[in-house]
């Protein structure tokens, strides 16, 4: 699956990990198991009441509504997560990373009929695989997608940098940054350094200096390295 980029308040791109098709299927299975257990227990409870036909339909209506509205209610009131999605650390978000509006949840819920119910998930799977941004038909119409919140970073992408005991920071302004921002800076810096792309380092240095409102005293290459080290220093204090 591809990733997509979100701009933070500091105008630094953060890449969101799109949920894999396998993860979404497992989340769906978990939700389906919950719905099946609920249906069985509800049916047994109704059967035990010994109701006649005139009263029976009312109870089935009341019990059936949660089944019908399961996905809409959970995603709306649980910040884009059903129990299955929560178990798999998945979440429904807008394409800009923000929480979807209620009308967006309704659109993707209504289109479940085509995506999943009528086609046994076939349309959803094909659309997700072809789209590349984790969007089934309902997501495309609603402007949403499903992301994974699992940490998928390797050792080279972590923020940890060894510093000497007598290290003296140069730019205290780095404290305005967040972990995700610095992680993205480090990723861009590491990739540019690996491939010898001086232009990317120059642009990154300019962007970071403008963000921190500082005038670098070092070369762009050294400036970014110091920013990373300074951030490590202050986050450990």
C-alpha positions as CSV (number, residue, x, y, z in Angstrom):
1,X,0.0,0.0,0.0
2,X,1.1,3.6,-0.7
3,X,1.4,6.2,2.0
4,X,-0.1,9.7,1.7
5,X,1.2,12.9,3.1
6,X,-0.4,15.3,5.6
7,X,0.8,18.8,6.3
8,X,1.3,19.6,9.9
9,X,0.7,23.0,11.4
10,X,4.4,23.7,10.9
11,X,4.0,22.9,7.2
12,X,6.2,19.8,7.4
13,X,4.9,16.7,5.6
14,X,4.0,13.7,7.7
15,X,3.4,10.4,5.9
16,X,0.4,8.4,7.1
17,X,0.5,4.6,6.7
18,X,-2.5,3.4,4.8
19,X,-4.1,0.3,6.3
20,X,-3.3,-2.9,4.4
21,X,-6.1,-5.0,2.9
22,X,-5.3,-7.9,5.2
23,X,-5.6,-5.8,8.3
24,X,-8.9,-4.4,7.1
25,X,-10.2,-7.9,6.4
26,X,-9.2,-9.1,9.9
27,X,-10.9,-6.0,11.5
28,X,-14.0,-6.9,9.5
29,X,-13.9,-10.5,10.7
30,X,-13.7,-9.3,14.3
31,X,-16.6,-7.0,13.9
32,X,-18.6,-9.8,12.2
33,X,-17.9,-12.2,15.1
34,X,-19.2,-9.5,17.5
35,X,-22.4,-9.0,15.4
36,X,-23.0,-12.8,15.2
37,X,-22.6,-13.3,19.0
38,X,-25.0,-10.3,19.5
39,X,-27.5,-11.8,17.1
40,X,-27.4,-15.2,18.8
41,X,-27.7,-13.9,22.3
42,X,-30.5,-11.5,21.3
43,X,-32.5,-14.3,19.6
44,X,-32.1,-16.6,22.6
45,X,-33.3,-13.8,24.9
46,X,-36.3,-13.1,22.8
47,X,-37.2,-16.8,22.5
48,X,-37.0,-17.0,26.3
49,X,-39.6,-14.3,26.7
50,X,-42.3,-16.3,25.0
51,X,-43.8,-13.4,23.2
52,X,-46.6,-13.7,20.7
53,X,-46.4,-12.4,17.1
54,X,-47.9,-9.0,17.8
55,X,-45.1,-8.1,20.3
56,X,-42.3,-10.0,18.7
57,X,-41.6,-7.6,15.8
58,X,-41.1,-4.7,18.2
59,X,-38.4,-6.5,20.0
60,X,-36.7,-7.6,16.8
61,X,-36.8,-4.0,15.6
62,X,-35.2,-2.7,18.8
63,X,-32.5,-5.4,18.7
64,X,-32.0,-5.2,14.9
65,X,-31.2,-1.4,14.9
66,X,-27.8,-1.8,16.6
67,X,-26.9,-4.4,14.0
68,X,-28.0,-2.2,11.2
69,X,-26.3,0.9,12.5
70,X,-23.3,-0.9,14.0
71,X,-20.6,0.6,11.8
72,X,-22.1,4.1,11.6
73,X,-22.5,4.4,15.4
74,X,-19.1,3.0,16.3
75,X,-17.1,5.1,13.8
76,X,-19.0,8.3,14.5
77,X,-18.8,8.1,18.3
78,X,-15.5,6.3,18.6
79,X,-13.3,8.5,16.5
80,X,-13.4,6.4,13.3
81,X,-13.0,3.0,15.0
82,X,-15.1,0.0,15.4
83,X,-14.1,-2.7,17.9
84,X,-12.4,-4.6,15.0
85,X,-10.5,-1.5,13.8
86,X,-9.5,-0.7,17.4
87,X,-8.1,-4.2,17.8
88,X,-6.1,-3.8,14.6
89,X,-5.1,-0.2,15.4
90,X,-6.9,1.2,12.4
91,X,-8.9,4.4,12.0
92,X,-11.1,6.1,9.5
93,X,-9.7,9.6,8.7
94,X,-10.2,12.3,6.1
95,X,-7.6,12.6,3.3
96,X,-6.0,15.5,5.2
97,X,-5.7,13.4,8.3
98,X,-8.5,15.1,10.2
99,X,-11.5,13.5,11.8
100,X,-14.3,12.9,9.3
101,X,-17.6,14.9,9.6
102,X,-20.8,13.0,10.3
103,X,-22.0,13.3,6.7
104,X,-18.8,11.6,5.6
105,X,-19.4,8.7,7.9
106,X,-23.0,8.4,6.5
107,X,-21.8,8.3,2.9
108,X,-19.2,5.6,3.5
109,X,-21.8,3.6,5.6
110,X,-24.5,3.8,2.9
111,X,-22.1,2.6,0.3
112,X,-21.2,-0.4,2.3
113,X,-24.3,-1.9,0.6
114,X,-22.4,-1.9,-2.7
115,X,-18.9,-2.3,-1.4
116,X,-19.4,-5.2,0.9
117,X,-23.0,-6.4,1.5
118,X,-24.1,-7.0,-2.1
119,X,-20.7,-8.1,-3.4
120,X,-19.3,-10.0,-0.4
121,X,-16.6,-7.4,-0.2
122,X,-15.4,-7.9,-3.8
123,X,-16.0,-4.3,-4.9
124,X,-14.2,-3.0,-1.7
125,X,-11.1,-5.2,-2.2
126,X,-10.8,-4.4,-5.9
127,X,-11.2,-0.7,-5.3
128,X,-8.7,-0.6,-2.5
129,X,-6.1,-2.5,-4.5
130,X,-6.5,-0.3,-7.6
131,X,-6.8,3.0,-5.7
132,X,-3.6,2.7,-3.7
133,X,-4.7,5.0,-1.0
134,X,-6.7,2.6,1.1
135,X,-10.0,3.8,-0.3
136,X,-13.0,1.6,-1.1
137,X,-15.9,3.0,-3.0
138,X,-17.5,4.5,0.1
139,X,-14.2,6.2,1.0
140,X,-13.8,7.7,-2.5
141,X,-17.3,9.2,-2.3
142,X,-16.8,10.5,1.3
143,X,-13.2,11.7,0.9
144,X,-11.9,9.4,3.6
145,X,-9.5,6.5,4.0
146,X,-8.4,4.0,6.6
147,X,-4.9,4.3,8.2
148,X,-3.0,2.1,10.5
149,X,-1.6,3.6,13.7
150,X,0.9,0.9,14.3
151,X,4.5,2.1,14.5
152,X,6.2,1.0,11.4
153,X,9.6,2.5,11.7
154,X,13.0,0.9,11.5
155,X,16.0,1.7,13.7
156,X,17.3,4.2,11.2
157,X,14.0,6.1,11.4
158,X,13.9,6.5,15.2
159,X,14.8,9.7,16.9
160,X,17.5,8.2,19.1
161,X,21.0,9.8,18.6
162,X,24.0,9.2,20.9
163,X,25.2,12.4,22.5
164,X,28.3,13.0,24.6
165,X,27.7,13.8,28.3
166,X,29.0,17.3,27.9
167,X,26.9,18.1,24.8
168,X,25.9,21.8,24.5
169,X,22.8,22.5,22.4
170,X,22.9,25.3,19.9
171,X,19.2,25.9,19.0
172,X,16.8,25.8,21.9
173,X,14.1,26.7,19.4
174,X,13.8,23.0,18.4
175,X,11.5,22.5,21.4
176,X,8.6,23.8,19.3
177,X,8.9,20.7,17.1
178,X,7.0,17.5,17.7
179,X,8.4,13.9,17.5
180,X,6.6,13.3,14.2
181,X,8.0,16.5,12.7
182,X,11.6,15.6,13.7
183,X,11.2,12.0,12.5
184,X,10.2,13.3,9.1
185,X,13.1,15.8,9.0
186,X,15.5,12.9,9.9
187,X,14.0,10.7,7.2
188,X,14.4,13.3,4.5
189,X,17.9,14.2,5.8
190,X,19.0,10.5,5.9
191,X,17.6,9.8,2.4
192,X,19.2,12.9,0.9
193,X,22.6,12.1,2.5
194,X,22.4,8.5,1.3
195,X,21.8,9.5,-2.3
196,X,24.0,12.6,-2.2
197,X,21.1,14.9,-2.9
198,X,22.5,18.3,-1.7
199,X,19.5,20.2,-3.1
200,X,17.1,18.4,-0.8
201,X,19.4,19.2,2.2
202,X,19.5,22.8,1.2
203,X,15.8,23.1,0.9
204,X,15.3,21.2,4.2
205,X,17.7,23.5,6.0
206,X,16.0,26.6,4.7
207,X,12.6,25.2,5.7
208,X,13.6,24.3,9.2
209,X,15.5,27.6,9.8
210,X,12.4,29.5,8.7
211,X,10.2,27.4,10.9
212,X,12.5,27.9,14.0
213,X,13.1,31.6,13.0
214,X,16.9,31.2,13.3
215,X,19.8,32.1,11.1
216,X,22.0,29.0,10.7
217,X,25.7,29.5,11.4
218,X,26.6,26.2,9.8
219,X,26.4,24.6,6.4
220,X,23.0,23.1,5.6
221,X,24.3,19.6,6.1
222,X,25.7,20.4,9.6
223,X,22.8,22.5,10.5
224,X,20.2,19.7,10.1
225,X,22.5,17.3,12.0
226,X,22.7,19.8,14.9
227,X,18.9,20.3,14.9
228,X,18.5,16.5,15.3
229,X,21.0,16.4,18.1
230,X,19.6,19.4,19.9
231,X,16.1,17.9,19.8
232,X,17.4,14.7,21.3
233,X,19.1,16.7,24.0
234,X,16.0,18.6,25.0
235,X,13.7,15.6,24.9
236,X,15.9,13.7,27.3
237,X,15.9,16.5,29.9
